[in-house]
Amino acid sequence: MFHRPLILASTSPYRRELLARLGLSFTVESPGVDEAVIPGEAPAARAARLAMDKARAIAKRHRDALVIGSDQVAELDGAILDKPGNAERCRVQLAALAGHTAMFHTGCAVLGPEAGIELAHTDTTRVIARPLTAAEIDRYIERERPFDCAGGFKVEALGITLFTRIESQDPTALIGLPLIWLASALRRAGLAAP
């Protein structure tokens, strides 16, 4: 079995909470990766690249560890939906999403340099938003304040009311970390999960 440190290369509290579900001991480190958009890069490719870049940044400092990197890129009609950061940008994103389908690409990488482990996966979740009124959007933003979430909603909370359907192979991917794939990858790397 793998008896080396497990590190989550992320500052996201959502990813930390998700990884904690697996009952494994781990630490968290900020990868400090430049997340600039590369012109012409597809959203799914961006998610995969950033997940790997985050894992590599920490793996360079902890070669004996097993490092998890993850990133999520949301797209609506080919345009990237970033974290809104404030109420006005959130309102604009949710109004654009209303009545439409968005894709959420969640990249995940597991690296163990000394053990020769390099695993990667990208999960795509389709979210179909119901038509939303301006009043519904305002109420939602006031109650949830989802300014640090791609797309401007928290599906694990009140945000679930914004949709008519979510199509996913792994519901945790939409929150930010595909645990079904990750648990399998960690088992392949020698960790007991569960």
C-alpha positions in Angstrom: 0.0 0.0 0.0 1.0 3.6 -0.6 2.3 5.2 2.7 3.3 8.6 1.4 1.7 12.0 2.1 -1.5 12.8 0.2 -1.7 16.5 -0.9 -4.6 18.4 -2.4 -3.2 21.1 -4.7 -6.1 23.5 -4.2 -7.3 26.3 -2.0 -10.9 25.5 -2.8 -13.0 24.8 0.4 -15.4 22.8 -1.8 -12.7 20.4 -3.0 -11.3 20.0 0.5 -14.8 19.1 1.8 -15.3 16.6 -1.1 -11.9 14.9 -0.6 -12.6 14.6 3.1 -15.6 12.4 2.2 -13.1 9.6 1.3 -11.8 9.5 4.9 -8.2 9.8 4.0 -5.6 11.9 5.8 -4.4 14.7 3.5 -3.0 18.2 3.6 -3.8 21.1 1.3 -1.3 23.4 -0.5 -1.9 26.3 -2.8 -0.4 25.5 -6.2 0.0 29.1 -7.2 -0.5 28.3 -10.9 -1.2 31.0 -13.6 -4.7 30.3 -14.8 -4.5 32.6 -17.8 -6.6 31.6 -20.8 -4.7 30.3 -23.8 -6.3 31.6 -27.0 -8.1 28.9 -28.9 -7.9 26.4 -26.1 -11.1 24.4 -25.7 -12.7 24.6 -22.3 -12.3 20.9 -21.5 -8.6 21.1 -22.5 -8.2 24.1 -20.2 -9.6 22.2 -17.3 -7.3 19.2 -17.9 -4.3 21.4 -18.4 -4.9 23.4 -15.2 -5.6 20.3 -13.1 -2.3 18.8 -14.3 -0.4 22.1 -13.8 -1.7 22.4 -10.2 -0.7 18.8 -9.4 2.8 19.3 -11.0 3.4 22.5 -9.1 3.0 20.7 -5.8 4.7 17.5 -6.9 7.8 19.4 -7.8 8.1 20.4 -4.1 7.0 17.0 -2.7 8.3 14.3 -5.0 7.6 11.6 -2.4 3.9 12.6 -2.1 0.7 11.7 -4.0 -0.7 14.9 -5.3 -4.2 15.7 -6.5 -4.9 18.6 -8.8 -8.3 19.7 -10.1 -9.8 22.5 -12.0 -13.2 23.3 -13.4 -14.1 25.3 -16.5 -17.8 26.1 -17.2 -18.9 27.0 -20.7 -22.1 28.4 -22.2 -22.3 28.4 -26.0 -18.5 28.2 -26.2 -17.9 31.1 -23.8 -16.2 30.5 -20.5 -18.2 31.3 -17.3 -15.7 32.2 -14.6 -16.3 32.7 -10.9 -18.4 35.9 -10.9 -16.8 37.5 -7.9 -19.7 39.9 -7.1 -23.5 40.1 -7.3 -23.6 42.1 -10.6 -21.5 39.6 -12.5 -23.4 36.7 -10.9 -26.7 38.3 -12.0 -25.4 38.6 -15.6 -24.1 34.9 -15.7 -27.4 33.5 -14.2 -29.5 35.5 -16.7 -27.4 34.2 -19.6 -27.7 30.6 -18.2 -31.5 30.8 -17.7 -33.2 28.5 -20.2 -30.0 27.2 -21.6 -27.6 24.3 -21.3 -24.1 24.8 -20.0 -21.2 22.3 -19.8 -19.0 22.0 -16.8 -15.6 20.4 -17.5 -13.8 19.2 -14.3 -10.2 18.1 -14.8 -8.5 15.9 -12.2 -4.9 14.7 -12.0 -3.1 12.4 -9.6 0.7 12.5 -9.6 3.2 10.5 -7.5 6.6 11.4 -9.0 8.7 8.9 -7.0 6.2 6.1 -7.5 5.8 6.8 -11.2 2.1 7.6 -11.0 0.5 10.0 -13.5 -3.3 9.6 -13.9 -5.7 12.2 -15.5 -9.4 12.4 -16.2 -11.9 15.1 -17.4 -15.5 14.8 -16.4 -18.2 16.7 -18.3 -21.5 17.6 -16.7 -24.4 19.1 -18.6 -26.7 21.5 -16.6 -30.0 22.5 -18.1 -31.2 25.7 -16.5 -34.9 26.5 -16.3 -36.1 29.9 -17.4 -35.5 32.3 -14.5 -37.0 35.7 -13.7 -34.9 38.6 -12.6 -36.6 38.4 -9.2 -35.7 34.7 -8.9 -32.1 35.5 -9.7 -32.0 38.3 -7.2 -33.5 36.2 -4.5 -31.1 33.4 -5.2 -28.0 35.6 -5.2 -29.2 37.3 -1.9 -29.6 33.9 -0.2 -26.7 32.0 -1.6 -24.0 34.6 -2.5 -22.3 32.1 -4.9 -19.6 34.5 -6.0 -16.7 32.0 -5.8 -18.4 29.3 -7.9 -18.0 28.9 -11.7 -21.3 29.7 -13.3 -22.6 31.6 -10.3 -24.4 28.8 -8.4 -23.9 26.1 -5.8 -25.7 23.0 -7.0 -25.1 21.3 -3.6 -27.3 23.9 -2.0 -30.1 26.2 -3.1 -28.7 26.3 -6.7 -30.3 22.9 -7.4 -33.6 24.8 -7.8 -32.3 26.7 -10.8 -32.3 23.6 -13.1 -34.6 21.3 -14.9 -32.0 18.6 -15.4 -28.4 17.7 -14.7 -26.7 15.0 -16.7 -23.6 13.6 -15.1 -21.6 10.4 -14.6 -20.4 11.8 -11.3 -22.4 14.4 -9.4 -19.4 15.4 -7.3 -17.6 16.6 -10.4 -20.1 19.5 -10.7 -19.1 20.6 -7.2 -15.4 20.5 -8.2 -13.8 17.1 -7.7 -14.9 13.9 -9.5 -14.8 11.5 -6.5 -15.9 8.4 -8.4 -12.9 8.6 -10.7 -10.6 10.0 -8.0 -11.4 7.1 -5.6 -10.5 4.6 -8.4 -7.3 6.5 -9.3 -6.2 6.5 -5.6 -6.9 2.8 -5.4 -4.8 2.3 -8.5 -2.1 4.3 -6.8 -2.1 2.0 -3.8 -4.4 3.9 -1.3 -7.3 2.2 0.4 -10.4 4.1 -0.7 -12.4 3.0 1.2 
